[in-house]
Amino acid sequence: MIPIISDLLQLVDTAIDKVFPDADKKEEIKSKLKLTLLQQALEEKKLVFQDLQNARALYEAELKERGVYKWVKSLRALVRPTIALSAVGFYIGAKVYGIPLSEFDYYLIGGVFAFYFGLRTLEKNTGKA
């Protein structure tokens, strides 16, 4: 077992023995606390394992990208910002020049805004991007 976990389990035993005089209640509380502690440790290990898997996947993707020219990488990286900025420019231009926009136009522009500025940000914050 991991040394810090075994130390924490011993600490739970010692603390419960000193705090609770009732033997039946004491064992029940000890078992619940130990179970909770082990579940938390297991969850942490799962998260560390997922981080390692994500790091390995990113490294593999970087290895695949080594043979690609920089201008190709730059061109691929410009597609999404170009679409988003074009939608913003179209919307601003329509407002400045008084071009009437239909409901479909608002849905399209709103979808681009939501995808690029909303959903993309959420993806990056959750680590899925």
C-alpha positions as CSV (number, residue, x, y, z in Angstrom):
1,M,0.0,0.0,0.0
2,I,1.1,3.6,-0.6
3,P,3.0,4.8,2.6
4,I,0.9,8.0,3.1
5,I,-2.3,6.1,2.8
6,S,-1.3,3.5,5.4
7,D,-0.2,6.3,7.7
8,L,-3.6,8.0,7.3
9,L,-5.4,4.7,8.0
10,Q,-3.3,4.3,11.2
11,L,-4.1,7.9,12.1
12,V,-7.8,7.2,11.7
13,D,-7.5,4.2,14.0
14,T,-5.7,6.2,16.6
15,A,-8.0,9.2,16.4
16,I,-11.2,7.2,16.6
17,D,-9.9,5.1,19.5
18,K,-9.2,8.3,21.5
19,V,-12.4,10.1,20.6
20,F,-15.2,7.4,20.8
21,P,-15.5,5.2,23.9
22,D,-18.2,2.9,22.5
23,A,-16.5,-0.1,20.8
24,D,-19.4,-0.9,18.4
25,K,-19.7,2.7,17.2
26,K,-16.0,3.0,17.0
27,E,-15.5,0.1,14.6
28,E,-18.3,1.3,12.4
29,I,-16.9,4.8,12.1
30,K,-13.4,3.5,11.5
31,S,-14.6,1.3,8.6
32,K,-16.6,4.2,7.0
33,L,-13.6,6.6,7.3
34,K,-11.2,4.0,5.9
35,L,-13.5,3.2,3.0
36,T,-13.9,6.9,2.2
37,L,-10.1,7.5,2.4
38,L,-9.5,4.5,0.1
39,Q,-12.1,5.7,-2.4
40,Q,-10.6,9.1,-2.5
41,A,-7.1,7.7,-3.0
42,L,-8.4,5.4,-5.8
43,E,-10.1,8.4,-7.5
44,E,-6.9,10.4,-7.3
45,K,-5.0,7.5,-8.9
46,K,-7.6,7.3,-11.7
47,L,-7.1,11.0,-12.4
48,V,-3.3,10.7,-12.4
49,F,-3.6,7.7,-14.8
50,Q,-6.0,9.8,-17.1
51,D,-3.5,12.6,-17.1
52,L,-0.7,10.3,-18.1
53,Q,-2.9,8.9,-20.9
54,N,-3.7,12.4,-22.2
55,A,0.0,13.4,-22.0
56,R,0.9,10.3,-24.0
57,A,-1.7,11.0,-26.6
58,L,-0.5,14.6,-27.0
59,Y,3.1,13.4,-27.3
60,E,2.1,10.9,-30.0
61,A,0.2,13.7,-31.8
62,E,3.3,15.9,-31.6
63,L,5.4,13.1,-33.0
64,K,3.1,12.8,-36.0
65,E,3.3,16.5,-36.5
66,R,7.1,16.7,-36.7
67,G,7.2,16.1,-40.4
68,V,4.6,18.7,-41.3
69,Y,5.8,22.1,-42.6
70,K,5.3,25.1,-40.3
71,W,3.3,27.0,-42.9
72,V,0.9,24.0,-43.1
73,K,0.5,24.0,-39.3
74,S,-0.1,27.8,-39.4
75,L,-2.7,27.5,-42.2
76,R,-4.6,24.8,-40.3
77,A,-4.5,26.9,-37.1
78,L,-6.0,29.9,-39.0
79,V,-9.2,28.3,-40.2
80,R,-11.3,28.6,-37.1
81,P,-10.2,32.2,-36.2
82,T,-10.8,33.3,-39.8
83,I,-14.4,32.0,-39.7
84,A,-15.1,33.5,-36.3
85,L,-13.6,36.9,-37.2
86,S,-15.4,36.9,-40.5
87,A,-18.7,36.4,-38.7
88,V,-17.9,39.2,-36.3
89,G,-16.9,41.4,-39.2
90,F,-20.1,40.6,-41.1
91,Y,-22.2,41.4,-38.0
92,I,-20.5,44.7,-37.3
93,G,-20.6,45.6,-41.0
94,A,-24.3,44.8,-41.2
95,K,-24.9,47.0,-38.1
96,V,-22.8,49.9,-39.4
97,Y,-24.2,49.9,-42.9
98,G,-27.8,49.2,-41.9
99,I,-28.0,45.9,-43.7
100,P,-31.2,44.1,-42.5
101,L,-30.4,40.6,-41.1
102,S,-32.9,37.8,-41.2
103,E,-33.6,35.4,-38.3
104,F,-31.5,32.8,-40.1
105,D,-28.5,35.2,-40.2
106,Y,-28.8,35.8,-36.5
107,Y,-28.9,32.1,-35.9
108,L,-25.8,31.5,-38.0
109,I,-23.8,34.3,-36.5
110,G,-24.9,33.3,-33.0
111,G,-23.9,29.7,-33.7
112,V,-20.4,30.8,-34.7
113,F,-20.2,33.0,-31.6
114,A,-21.3,30.2,-29.3
115,F,-19.0,27.7,-30.9
116,Y,-15.9,29.8,-31.0
117,F,-16.2,32.0,-28.0
118,G,-18.3,29.8,-25.8
119,L,-18.0,26.1,-26.4
120,R,-14.3,26.2,-27.4
121,T,-13.5,28.0,-24.2
122,L,-15.3,25.3,-22.2
123,E,-13.5,22.6,-24.1
124,K,-10.1,24.2,-23.3
125,N,-11.0,24.7,-19.6
126,T,-12.1,21.1,-19.2
127,G,-9.0,19.8,-21.1
128,K,-11.0,18.2,-23.9
129,A,-9.6,20.4,-26.6
